[in-house]
């Protein structure tokens, strides 16, 4: 018996099937344009760098150093000349680095004393200071040593406070600092430290004076 044969596919139908097969194969694996591949690589790289930077910041997040005035001595405090003051003082300042993983470098440090937001001593430069991790350093700068012109309000206020026996002053430290973690050092940051102190001081007294009030200094980075 002769076998029944189905209808033969025409050459045009076979060609269309091949084209559809090729289209499906090429559509399953999209090709990236070189520009798109570069953009994808840069995006992934930036994401990885961002995650790494965030992780390092969370681990080594720097905390501000802490300052406190714990002692003061007066060697000269002359307010007898109108609108001119000459004084020499020495302060004992305790500074603490609260960071357990970061050291601190200070440079270009200067210090002066102000009264009612007006300087009453010249700025004195301090040597560079290195602060180990989680450590405490004591500095004792001598401030003054020259005459400074002041306003009438400041001169009169100082004379009245001195006559009363209580003088409120502000010790100001300015400079730059860097944090260090292993071989990595940050850029420079400006540091501004304000220490408001209240001293017991009588006219003509020379030597160590009692601190009636000396809260922790305010530190701006």
Secondary structure, 3 states (H helix, E strand, C coil): CCCCCCCCCCHHHHHHHHHHHHHHHHHHCCCCCHHHHHHHHHHHHHHHHHHHHHHHHHHCCCCCCEEEEEEEEEEEEECCCCCEEEEEEEEEEEEECCCCCCEEEEEEEEEEEEECCEECCCCEECCCEEECCCCEEEECCEEEEEEEECCHHHHHHHHHHHHHCEEEEEEEEEEEEEEEECCEECCCEEEEEEEEEEEECCCCCCEEECEEECCCCEEEC
